[in-house]
Amino acid sequence: MEHYQGRFRGSQNLALYYQSWQPTVAAKATIALVHGLGSHSGWWMNLVQPLVAQGYWVYTFDLRGHGQSPGPRGHVSHWHEYRDDFHQFCQLMQAQHPKLPSFALGHSLGGVIVLDYVLRCTETLAGVIAIAPALGAVGVSPVKLWLGQLLSQYWPQFALETGLSPVGGSRNKDIVAAYAKDPLRHTRGSARLATEFLLTRQWVQHHLSELTVPTLILQGSDDSVVLLESSRRAFEQIQNQDKEYREYPGAYHDLHNDFCELTVVQDILNWLERHLSSAERFCRFEMSSVL
């Protein structure tokens, strides 16, 4: 597979880092991957490689304040910056492949970004996948979230340690050790991010019943970051009949980097294959409506 990297202009003209991987066979669809808080685009390879091998052109980027993208670590001034960044990224991806259907996959915070986006821009993506979307109780101390809300108006960039241990990400000790050594990872979130996240989480929770695109939610049963009941409840709120839920016994937060990764990858591939035909019709309809 061919690997590309570069920069695109997000909200407020911020130059965000992105990567993409081209399959060696004719591409079936494009997939945008959105990482979670403290992570970056380099931690998707366990998913990128099999997706590309099956003919998907995969794109991913570093959120502002993460990885190789600029900005204070773990900070966002307003949630719409995340939404606008993702919108610009989708436009970049779709402009490069106008005849291919587009899907999105978000993990944790990235899951909230993707769901918030697709609820507001219903005609942009053919389907969404959310791995442990942070839509309910999370492993961050309520006191820290309260402190973040308190400081948000007076010191919005005040950095709070999330208190989330790398151990909670995966049962694979080699992965956890690599997390700890990775200089691009961090464990911080700003006071303003805490406020913006809580407001957006609440909005998404109240509007999940309006979700119209095909949706797949994946959740580990022993996730200490996003609690199991949160994803179960979110799934129940979705009224669209084209929805699926997968739960992985004993798995932690980063399903794509846990011992269940092969099963997770196969479940994602199976879901994508089941939705390709309808996605192609969706893509043709969108193209004709534009023309």
Kinemage of the C-alpha trace (Angstrom):
@kinemage 1
@onewidth
@group {chain A} dominant
@subgroup {mainchain}
@vectorlist {calphas} color= white
{ca met a 1} P 0.000 0.000 0.000
{ca glu a 2} L 1.085 3.559 -0.696
{ca his a 3} L 1.365 5.973 2.226
{ca tyr a 4} L 0.813 9.724 1.917
{ca gln a 5} L 1.021 12.508 4.465
{ca gly a 6} L 0.514 16.231 4.434
{ca arg a 7} L -1.368 19.181 5.895
{ca phe a 8} L -4.846 20.542 5.350
{ca arg a 9} L -6.446 23.762 6.546
{ca gly a 10} L -8.920 23.306 9.347
{ca ser a 11} L -10.950 25.834 11.307
{ca gln a 12} L -9.302 29.248 11.578
{ca asn a 13} L -6.845 28.147 8.882
{ca leu a 14} L -4.948 25.860 11.279
{ca ala a 15} L -2.600 23.514 9.380
{ca leu a 16} L -3.548 20.033 10.602
{ca tyr a 17} L -1.461 16.925 9.933
{ca tyr a 18} L -3.051 14.004 8.087
{ca gln a 19} L -2.127 10.636 6.600
{ca ser a 20} L -3.709 8.370 3.989
{ca trp a 21} L -3.097 4.886 2.631
{ca gln a 22} L -3.932 3.784 -0.914
{ca pro a 23} L -4.911 0.186 -1.656
{ca thr a 24} L -3.168 -1.667 -4.462
{ca val a 25} L -6.539 -2.746 -5.865
{ca ala a 26} L -9.417 -0.567 -7.065
{ca ala a 27} L -10.772 1.313 -4.053
{ca lys a 28} L -14.286 0.467 -2.806
{ca ala a 29} L -14.774 3.435 -0.491
{ca thr a 30} L -12.964 5.982 1.648
{ca ile a 31} L -12.877 5.840 5.434
{ca ala a 32} L -11.995 8.727 7.765
{ca leu a 33} L -10.601 7.678 11.159
{ca val a 34} L -10.793 10.060 14.138
{ca his a 35} L -8.718 9.272 17.234
{ca gly a 36} L -9.522 9.953 20.872
{ca leu a 37} L -8.222 12.365 23.500
{ca gly a 38} L -4.452 12.207 23.947
{ca ser a 39} L -3.840 9.903 21.001
{ca his a 40} L -2.926 10.608 17.372
{ca ser a 41} L -3.210 9.245 13.828
{ca gly a 42} L -0.253 6.883 14.217
{ca trp a 43} L -2.157 4.455 16.438
{ca trp a 44} L -4.511 3.074 13.806
{ca met a 45} L -2.220 0.659 11.943
{ca asn a 46} L -3.858 -2.512 13.319
{ca leu a 47} L -6.995 -1.312 11.561
{ca val a 48} L -5.468 0.546 8.600
{ca gln a 49} L -3.571 -2.439 7.196
{ca pro a 50} L -6.505 -4.876 6.905
{ca leu a 51} L -8.858 -2.145 5.657
{ca val a 52} L -6.451 -1.133 2.908
{ca ala a 53} L -5.806 -4.788 2.039
{ca gln a 54} L -9.552 -5.165 1.415
{ca gly a 55} L -9.700 -2.171 -0.928
{ca tyr a 56} L -10.526 0.768 1.326
{ca trp a 57} L -8.661 4.066 0.966
{ca val a 58} L -8.064 5.126 4.574
{ca tyr a 59} L -7.598 8.689 5.810
{ca thr a 60} L -6.837 9.914 9.322
{ca phe a 61} L -5.592 13.123 10.910
{ca asp a 62} L -4.296 14.519 14.187
{ca leu a 63} L -6.891 16.596 16.008
{ca arg a 64} L -5.835 20.129 16.888
{ca gly a 65} L -3.712 20.015 20.033
{ca his a 66} L -2.714 16.419 19.305
{ca gly a 67} L 0.102 14.530 17.621
{ca gln a 68} L 1.766 16.521 14.858
{ca ser a 69} L -1.001 19.114 14.629
{ca pro a 70} L -0.481 22.542 16.233
{ca gly a 71} L -2.317 23.986 19.201
{ca pro a 72} L -2.139 23.684 22.998
{ca arg a 73} L -2.267 20.010 23.972
{ca gly a 74} L -5.792 18.769 24.588
{ca his a 75} L -7.389 22.170 24.060
{ca val a 76} L -10.246 23.470 21.944
{ca ser a 77} L -11.744 26.957 22.248
{ca his a 78} L -15.165 25.951 20.898
{ca trp a 79} L -16.479 22.545 19.863
{ca his a 80} L -17.318 23.797 16.403
{ca glu a 81} L -13.554 23.861 15.747
{ca tyr a 82} L -13.508 20.061 15.919
{ca arg a 83} L -16.621 19.929 13.747
{ca asp a 84} L -15.216 22.361 11.186
{ca asp a 85} L -11.864 20.544 11.134
{ca phe a 86} L -13.596 17.251 10.440
{ca his a 87} L -15.780 18.845 7.783
{ca gln a 88} L -12.732 20.217 5.978
{ca phe a 89} L -11.071 16.803 6.255
{ca cys a 90} L -14.092 15.057 4.752
{ca gln a 91} L -14.152 17.589 1.934
{ca leu a 92} L -10.474 16.917 1.235
{ca met a 93} L -11.081 13.165 1.180
{ca gln a 94} L -14.185 13.394 -0.974
{ca ala a 95} L -12.643 15.891 -3.397
{ca gln a 96} L -9.834 13.411 -4.038
{ca his a 97} L -12.326 10.541 -4.546
{ca pro a 98} L -15.610 12.083 -5.725
{ca lys a 99} L -17.011 8.794 -7.048
{ca leu a 100} L -16.406 6.753 -3.893
{ca pro a 101} L -18.772 6.519 -0.903
{ca ser a 102} L -17.347 7.807 2.373
{ca phe a 103} L -17.576 6.317 5.852
{ca ala a 104} L -16.254 7.610 9.171
{ca leu a 105} L -14.966 5.818 12.257
{ca gly a 106} L -14.364 7.610 15.551
{ca his a 107} L -12.867 6.327 18.793
{ca ser a 108} L -13.860 7.708 22.218
{ca leu a 109} L -13.722 11.527 21.876
{ca gly a 110} L -13.448 10.920 18.135
{ca gly a 111} L -16.700 8.975 18.309
{ca val a 112} L -18.464 12.020 19.754
{ca ile a 113} L -16.923 14.232 17.045
{ca val a 114} L -18.171 11.922 14.293
{ca leu a 115} L -21.670 11.478 15.745
{ca asp a 116} L -22.078 15.199 16.395
{ca tyr a 117} L -21.002 15.890 12.827
{ca val a 118} L -23.258 13.364 11.131
{ca leu a 119} L -26.274 14.509 13.168
{ca arg a 120} L -25.759 18.019 11.811
{ca cys a 121} L -24.593 17.081 8.289
{ca thr a 122} L -26.815 14.135 7.452
{ca glu a 123} L -26.019 13.983 3.716
{ca thr a 124} L -22.222 13.843 3.964
{ca leu a 125} L -21.373 10.276 5.020
{ca ala a 126} L -22.781 6.904 4.006
{ca gly a 127} L -22.319 5.388 7.476
{ca val a 128} L -20.526 5.772 10.801
{ca ile a 129} L -18.705 3.458 13.200
{ca ala a 130} L -18.130 4.472 16.816
{ca ile a 131} L -15.663 2.617 19.034
{ca ala a 132} L -16.445 3.308 22.700
{ca pro a 133} L -17.994 6.737 22.013
{ca ala a 134} L -17.744 8.945 25.110
{ca leu a 135} L -21.488 9.546 25.426
{ca gly a 136} L -22.101 8.773 29.065
{ca ala a 137} L -20.166 8.191 32.244
{ca val a 138} L -16.417 8.356 31.624
{ca gly a 139} L -13.382 7.457 33.706
{ca val a 140} L -12.372 11.078 34.333
{ca ser a 141} L -13.000 12.229 37.900
{ca pro a 142} L -16.250 14.253 38.245
{ca val a 143} L -14.247 16.687 40.388
{ca lys a 144} L -11.861 17.350 37.484
{ca leu a 145} L -14.754 17.850 35.095
{ca trp a 146} L -16.354 20.272 37.570
{ca leu a 147} L -13.047 22.107 38.006
{ca gly a 148} L -12.709 22.366 34.241
{ca gln a 149} L -16.145 23.928 33.966
{ca leu a 150} L -15.308 26.365 36.766
{ca leu a 151} L -12.052 27.510 35.174
{ca ser a 152} L -13.328 27.483 31.591
{ca gln a 153} L -14.397 31.136 31.540
{ca tyr a 154} L -11.397 32.520 33.416
{ca trp a 155} L -8.488 30.316 32.361
{ca pro a 156} L -9.694 28.263 29.374
{ca gln a 157} L -6.276 26.800 28.506
{ca phe a 158} L -5.576 25.617 32.049
{ca ala a 159} L -4.287 22.062 31.563
{ca leu a 160} L -5.856 19.295 33.603
{ca glu a 161} L -4.418 15.798 33.872
{ca thr a 162} L -7.227 13.470 32.870
{ca gly a 163} L -6.066 10.790 35.281
{ca leu a 164} L -6.638 8.170 32.576
{ca ser a 165} L -3.913 5.543 32.754
{ca pro a 166} L -2.516 3.913 29.581
{ca val a 167} L -3.236 0.600 31.308
{ca gly a 168} L -6.943 1.228 30.725
{ca gly a 169} L -6.429 1.320 26.978
{ca ser a 170} L -5.373 -2.248 26.306
{ca arg a 171} L -4.764 -5.624 27.949
{ca asn a 172} L -1.704 -5.992 25.705
{ca lys a 173} L 1.301 -5.003 27.856
{ca asp a 174} L 3.425 -4.310 24.774
{ca ile a 175} L 0.866 -1.771 23.554
{ca val a 176} L 0.672 -0.125 26.975
{ca ala a 177} L 4.476 0.117 27.140
{ca ala a 178} L 4.545 1.679 23.665
{ca tyr a 179} L 1.873 4.177 24.718
{ca ala a 180} L 4.037 5.270 27.658
{ca lys a 181} L 7.074 5.810 25.425
{ca asp a 182} L 5.274 7.686 22.674
{ca pro a 183} L 6.228 11.401 22.835
{ca leu a 184} L 3.225 12.361 20.682
{ca arg a 185} L 0.701 11.021 23.191
{ca his a 186} L -0.445 13.089 26.152
{ca thr a 187} L -2.824 12.860 29.118
{ca arg a 188} L -4.071 16.437 29.266
{ca gly a 189} L -7.341 18.207 28.620
{ca ser a 190} L -7.987 21.918 29.007
{ca ala a 191} L -10.636 23.524 31.171
{ca arg a 192} L -12.469 24.776 28.075
{ca leu a 193} L -12.390 21.315 26.482
{ca ala a 194} L -14.120 19.926 29.579
{ca thr a 195} L -16.953 22.439 29.197
{ca glu a 196} L -17.289 22.030 25.438
{ca phe a 197} L -17.194 18.245 25.692
{ca leu a 198} L -19.925 18.084 28.338
{ca leu a 199} L -22.197 20.428 26.385
{ca thr a 200} L -21.690 18.482 23.151
{ca arg a 201} L -22.124 15.120 24.837
{ca gln a 202} L -25.449 16.294 26.216
{ca trp a 203} L -26.552 17.616 22.826
{ca val a 204} L -25.658 14.366 21.054
{ca gln a 205} L -27.436 12.311 23.719
{ca his a 206} L -30.601 14.365 23.201
{ca his a 207} L -30.479 14.010 19.408
{ca leu a 208} L -29.383 10.393 18.891
{ca ser a 209} L -32.961 9.435 18.076
{ca glu a 210} L -32.635 11.633 14.971
{ca leu a 211} L -29.653 9.737 13.570
{ca thr a 212} L -30.477 8.583 10.043
{ca val a 213} L -27.237 7.057 8.718
{ca pro a 214} L -26.265 3.387 9.211
{ca thr a 215} L -24.420 3.097 12.523
{ca leu a 216} L -22.194 0.495 14.166
{ca ile a 217} L -21.199 0.828 17.839
{ca leu a 218} L -18.381 -1.282 19.312
{ca gln a 219} L -17.703 -1.534 23.047
{ca gly a 220} L -15.440 -3.474 25.398
{ca ser a 221} L -17.147 -4.950 28.450
{ca asp a 222} L -14.280 -4.035 30.827
{ca asp a 223} L -13.694 -0.525 29.502
{ca ser a 224} L -12.830 1.754 32.443
{ca val a 225} L -12.744 4.938 30.315
{ca val a 226} L -16.151 4.752 28.623
{ca leu a 227} L -18.420 2.592 30.734
{ca leu a 228} L -20.314 -0.281 29.154
{ca glu a 229} L -23.773 1.014 30.035
{ca ser a 230} L -23.055 4.287 28.226
{ca ser a 231} L -22.722 2.606 24.842
{ca arg a 232} L -25.652 0.288 25.483
{ca arg a 233} L -27.851 3.253 26.339
{ca ala a 234} L -26.654 5.233 23.313
{ca phe a 235} L -27.457 2.311 21.029
{ca glu a 236} L -30.960 2.019 22.458
{ca gln a 237} L -31.594 5.717 21.827
{ca ile a 238} L -30.951 5.378 18.090
{ca gln a 239} L -34.305 4.928 16.346
{ca asn a 240} L -32.945 4.193 12.873
{ca gln a 241} L -33.376 0.481 12.166
{ca asp a 242} L -30.030 0.249 10.362
{ca lys a 243} L -27.963 0.056 13.521
{ca glu a 244} L -25.726 -2.646 14.982
{ca tyr a 245} L -23.969 -3.145 18.308
{ca arg a 246} L -20.988 -5.363 19.134
{ca glu a 247} L -19.675 -6.043 22.631
{ca tyr a 248} L -16.317 -7.697 23.375
{ca pro a 249} L -16.026 -9.626 26.663
{ca gly a 250} L -13.097 -8.538 28.822
{ca ala a 251} L -11.911 -5.918 26.328
{ca tyr a 252} L -10.608 -2.493 27.323
{ca his a 253} L -10.989 0.960 25.759
{ca asp a 254} L -8.818 0.758 22.622
{ca leu a 255} L -10.467 -2.172 20.890
{ca his a 256} L -8.309 -1.758 17.788
{ca asn a 257} L -5.187 -2.222 19.957
{ca asp a 258} L -6.454 -4.908 22.336
{ca phe a 259} L -6.288 -8.695 22.164
{ca cys a 260} L -9.663 -8.735 20.387
{ca glu a 261} L -8.357 -6.620 17.485
{ca leu a 262} L -8.745 -9.389 14.874
{ca thr a 263} L -12.395 -9.908 15.767
{ca val a 264} L -12.979 -6.160 15.834
{ca val a 265} L -11.398 -5.735 12.410
{ca gln a 266} L -13.475 -8.568 10.948
{ca asp a 267} L -16.683 -7.145 12.413
{ca ile a 268} L -15.885 -3.748 10.875
{ca leu a 269} L -15.064 -5.282 7.496
{ca asn a 270} L -18.256 -7.356 7.510
{ca trp a 271} L -20.356 -4.290 8.369
{ca leu a 272} L -18.714 -2.228 5.628
{ca glu a 273} L -19.266 -4.943 3.044
{ca arg a 274} L -22.943 -5.170 3.989
{ca his a 275} L -23.325 -1.428 3.478
{ca leu a 276} L -21.280 -0.931 0.321
{ca ser a 277} L -24.124 -1.400 -2.156
{ca ser a 278} L -26.400 1.089 -0.414
{ca ala a 279} L -23.415 3.419 0.042
{ca glu a 280} L -22.723 3.331 -3.698
{ca arg a 281} L -26.339 4.266 -4.397
{ca phe a 282} L -26.009 7.039 -1.819
{ca cys a 283} L -22.869 8.313 -3.539
{ca arg a 284} L -24.497 8.298 -6.984
{ca phe a 285} L -27.526 10.142 -5.622
{ca glu a 286} L -25.347 12.781 -4.002
{ca met a 287} L -23.339 13.255 -7.186
{ca ser a 288} L -26.488 13.623 -9.330
{ca ser a 289} L -28.046 16.073 -6.854
{ca val a 290} L -24.894 18.196 -7.028
{ca leu a 291} L -24.821 18.079 -10.839
